[in-house]
Amino acid sequence: MRYAVVGDSYAVVDPEHGHWAQYWADNNNHKLDFYGLEGSNLVNIAQVVERLDHTLYDGVIFHYTSPLRAEGAVYPKAGNNKIPVVVQMVDVYRDWE
């Protein structure tokens, strides 16, 4: 079987560490093609899925960074501290009010 792995940086093969999907595919005798768009958004990723020749694949693995993951990132209003992305999103929505 052959699968397309599509997403943002989560769908990019790390040259040093590989990718979990490749380990899965190797253990199950599957083939993979990776279509990762580092730093991209859902609109661009959806366009990649639409443009795929779906006749070549038995399925698509959609692997995208969750906007709600709580590990946090450096955020301008927090100085150099890391805060959860959920807090960042709340702040964005608060600015719209």
Sequence and secondary structure as in RCSB ss.txt:
>XXXX:A:sequence
MRYAVVGDSYAVVDPEHGHWAQYWADNNNHKLDFYGLEGSNLVNIAQVVERLDHTLYDGVIFHYTSPLRAEGAVY
PKAGNNKIPVVVQMVDVYRDWE
>XXXX:A:secstr
 EEEEEESGGGS BTTTB HHHHHHHHTT EEEEEE TT  HHHHHHHHHHS GGG SEEEEE   TT SS EE 
GGGTT EE HHHHHHHHHHHH 
